[in-house]
Amino acid sequence: MEVAWDSDLQDPNVLWPAENEELTEKTKRQAREAVANVLEATAAGDALAVERSVGRLAVLQESFDYCRNMLVA
């Protein structure tokens, strides 16, 4: 199983504005794909793919948390 990486989201400090609908939808789609990859890799017993997919989820979560914290601050 190959895990797709989007180079512009590898850095958790990359922000995307909420008003950019296209980028917001792209990010939502990537999050759904990352969750699906984790589930598929877990079902297949592929530990390396699970690790990569969970890493991808972590980057997305860090980016989301950073954006949310910027809005609150």
Sequence and secondary structure as in RCSB ss.txt:
>XXXX:A:sequence
MEVAWDSDLQDPNVLWPAENEELTEKTKRQAREAVANVLEATAAGDALAVERSVGRLAVLQESFDYCRNMLVA
>XXXX:A:secstr
      GGGSSTT    TT HHHHHHHHHHHHHHHHHHHHHHHHT HHHHHHHHHHHHHHHHHHHHHHHHHH 
